[in-house]
Amino acid sequence: MSNCFLMTPLARLYVKLAFLALVLSLLTASCAKVKDESIPRLLEPLAESDLKALVARLDGLTSLQALRASRLLIQFIDAESKDKYRAADGQLVLKRPDKIRLIVQLPVTGTRIAEMVSESNHFKVAVYYPDKYRRFLSGTNNADYSRWREKLGREGRSALVDARPFHFTDALMIRPLQTGDSRFVYGLEEALVEENDMRQGAKRNARLLRSFYVVSELEIASGDRATSRVLRRFWFDRTNKLMFTRQQIFDDQARLATDVFYSGYEKLSEESQELWPGVILVSRPHDNYSARLTFTPGRFEVNPSDLTPNAFVLENKEGLPVTDLDTPSTP
């Protein structure tokens, strides 16, 4: 038999090495493709902090005693109603512990769309426009009116009807953290949120991971309640100077009741050197609506001293149809 096709040991070694190099090059090319298109990259650099320092970053919002915005833009975003709301002008007044007045009106003409007040766990809402939603509502902040909302049906519901003034109170005047109270404990963790890579030069469909510090507030189990429960979560962006960007508020059934996003920090008040969130998005996922508030620099007062009790009084001067939600008979 001819030996012309027999390979020496050295030749066989060269063939094996060449085959291995080919396989490695294919694997490297494949892995590079997956890395570019499928695996999100962690956005860096990341700021470092601890629980005490992060809690201190909330001082400006938790120590705020009163606020008055003589002009802001507000847009309701309704997940159910077919009505689409454009951005409207607004006026806002708040005072601790729980007073708020919000006026929503059409730009240019100043025609009132709605007014709402809340104090001592009770609220009033007057809806003036559109005409089909005209009514004067009153009720209790922590009451469940889901059955009444169901009776309205899809045609009768809207963000204006579902909105409650205290939804904005908790977003704008954050309740102080009870760090010295043994009934509450606080934890710190990292959360990674995947998002589109919008940076200049990013590849198409590229994804990234943004890192946040999350401070969780828990109420310890006691008495008839056998389990501890999460009350609130506070998010701080580790890729943006630890800016406070999000607050989550949970109800007694552990549902996410209010999800608030804070952005556009700037110097809004001449009386304060602090940066305040210029845009606040208040989301009520179980009420199927959100509201975006955009504040106007120079029309934002911190702790005004001339607020009177009448600033939080709302009367039904236009004779709107009245619905007392605590004693409902008809929608």
N, C-alpha and C positions, 0 to 999 in steps of 0.2 A: 504494500500500500504506500502511496506517495506521502511524504512528510511535509509537503509544501504548505499545508494549511495548519500545521502544528505551531503553537505559539510558545515562546520561551516564557519562563516565570516572570521575567522583567516586563515583557510585552503585555502579559495578562494584567500585571499590576498597573501599567499605564492605562489600559482600557478601563479597569475598575475606577481608577482615579478620575478619568475623563467622564465616565458615567455619573459618578458621585457629584462632580462639579456641575454637570448639566442639571441634575435633580435639585441641587442646592440653589442654582440660579433661578429655576422655575418656582421653587418654594418662596424664595426671596421676593420675586416679582409678584407672586400671588399675595403674600403677606403685606407688601407695600400697598397693593390695591385695596385690600380690606381695611388697612389702617387709615387710608385717605378718605374712604367713602362710608365706612360702616362704624368704625369705632370712634366715639366722641373723645375729644382731647380735653384734658383739664385746663381751664383758663388760669393762667398765672401772671404775675406773682400773687401770693395770698398773704393777707394781713393776719397777724396773730393777736389774740386777746384772751381775756378770761371773763368769768361770770360777773365779777364785781365791776370791771371796766365797762362791760356791755350794758349793764343795768344803769350805770351812770350816764350813758349816752342818751337815755330816755328822759333825763331830767327836764329838758326844755318842754316836752309835751306833758309830762306827768305833774309838773309844778305850775303849769299854766292855770291861772284862776279865772280869766275871762278873755274873750276874743270877740272882735267885731270886724267883719269884712263888709264894707259898704258897697263893694262891687265884686262879683265873681261870675264866672261862667259855669253853668250846671247843665249836664245832659243826662237824661234818664235813658237807660238802655233796657228795653223790655223783651224778655225771651218768649212771651206768650202772645201779647197783643199784636195785632197787625199794624197798629199805629206806630209811626216812627217819630221820635222827638228830636228836634234840632236843639242845638245848644241855646240855652236861654240865660238871661241875666238873673242874678240872684243877690240877695242880701242875707247876711248871716250874723246872728248874735248868740253867744254862748256864755254861761256863767256856772261855775261849780256850785253845788255838786252835780246838778242834772238839768239845768235850765237851758233851753234852746228855742230860737225862733228863726225860721227859714222862710224867705219870701222868694217866689219864682215868678218871673214876669217876662213878657215878650221883649226882645230887643227893639230899640228905637221908639216904639209906641208906649212902652211901659205898661201894657195891659197885663193885669195879674193873671197868672195861670193857677197858682196855688199858694197857700200859706199853711204853715204848720208850727205848733208849739208843743213843748213837753216840759213838765215839772212835777216833782213828787210822784213819779211812777204813773202819771196820767198824761194823755196826749189829746190834741185836737188837730184835725186836718180839714182845711177848707179847699175844695177843688172848684175853681171857677171856669176853667176852660180845658178841653172842649166841652160843649154844652151837654153832651150825653153822659159826662162823668160828674156833672155838677152835684155836689152834696157836701154836707158838713158832718164829719165823722168825729166821734169821741170814743175813748176806750182806755184800757189799762196796758201799760207797756209790756208786762210779762205774761199777758193772757194769750191763749191760743184761739185764734179766730179762723182757723182753717176751714171749718164747716161753713161759716159765713162766706168765705171766699169761693168755696165750691158752689154755693147757691147763685153766686153772681154769674157763673158760666164764663166761658172764654170771651164772649162779647162784652161782658160787663166789667172785666178786670183790666187793669192797666198798672203801670209802674206808679202813676200818681195816686191811685187808690191804695196800692199795697205799701207805699212808702210810709215810714213812721219816723218822726223826728229823732227819737232816741237812737236809731240806726246810725245817725251822724254824730251824736254826742260821744259815743264810745270810740268813734274813729278819730275825732278831733281833740277830745279832752280825755286822754288815756288815764284810766284809773291807776294811781300809784301802786307799785309792787309792794307786797306785804312781806318784805324780806326778814323782818324781825318777829313775825307771828308764827308760832309753832304749828298752827293749823295749815300752813302752806309750805311747800318745798319747791325749789327751783333747780332745774337741770339744764345742762349745756351739751349740745351735740352738733355735729356737722351734717348738713344736708346738701346733696349734690343734685342740681336741677339741669336736665338736658334741654338744650335749646339750639336753634339754628345759629350757625357761625356767620354773623353779619359784618365781621371785620373786613376792611379793604384787603383785597387780594385773596380772600378765602375761596377755596374750591367749591364748586357747585355741590349742593347737598351735604356739605360738611356740617358736622355737629360738634358742639362743645359742651362741657360740664362746668357750670358756675357753682362755686362753693359758697355756702352761707353758714354762719353760726346761728343756731336756733336756741333761744331761751324758752323753756317750757315752764309754765306755772301750774302746779297741781295742788288740789285741795285734798288733805289727808282724810281717809275714811274715819268716820266717827259716828257714834249713836246708831241710828237706824240705817245709815248708809254703809254697806259692807265693803265697798270698793272706793279707792281714791279716783279722782277724775281730773282730767285736764281742763283748765279754765281758759288759758290763753297761750299763744305762742308768738314770740317776737323774732323776726328774721333780720340779720345783718349781713350785708354783702361783703364778703372777704376780698373781692376783686375791685371794690370801689370804696376804699378808705373806711370800711366798716359802717357805711351809711345804713340807717334803719330804713328798710324797704317794705316790710309787711307785718301785719298783725292779724292773727286768726283768733276768733272768739267762738267758744263752744257753749252750747246750751246744756240744760240739765239732762237731756237724753244723749249727750255726747255727740250731737250733730254739729257740723260746722255752720254756725248761725250767720256769722259775718266774716268776710275775708276782705281786708283793707290793704291796698297797695299805695305806697308813698314814693314819689319821684319828683324830679325837677326842683331840687333844693336851691333856694336863693334867699337873698336878704329882702324880705317882704315888708318889714316895718322899720321906719326911721327910728323908733324908740328902742329897738332891740338889735343887737349886733349878731344874733344867732341866725343860722340858716334854717328856714322852714320849708316843708314840702310844698312846692307850688302847685302840684297836681296830686289829688287824692281820689282813688277809685274805690268806692264802697260797693262791695258785691254781697248780695243776699241770695245765695244759691237755692235755698228752699222756698224763697218768695219769687224766684224767677225774674229778678230785676237787679240792675246795677245803676249807680249814679257816679258820674265823673265830675269832680269839682276842681276848677282851675282858678287860682287866686290871682289878683291883680296887684303887683307891687305898688306901694304907696296908698293902697286902699285897704290896708290890713293893720288893725290896731291890737296890740298885746296889752291885756289888763287895763282896758279903759275904765276910768273912775266915775264916769257920769251915767252909768246904766241905772235905770229906774225899774221898779217892779212892773210898770206898765209895758215895758219892752217885751214881756213874755205873756201878755194877755191877748187872746184871740176871741173875738165875739162874732156871732153870725149876723152881721149887719145887713147882709144882702138877702136874708130870708131863704137860704139854701135848704133843700130837703135835708132833714136831720136824721142821722142814724147813730144811735147809741149802741155801740157794739157789745156793751155789757148786758144790755137787755134787748137783744135783736128780735124783731118780729117778722120783718120782711127785708129783703135786700135793698 
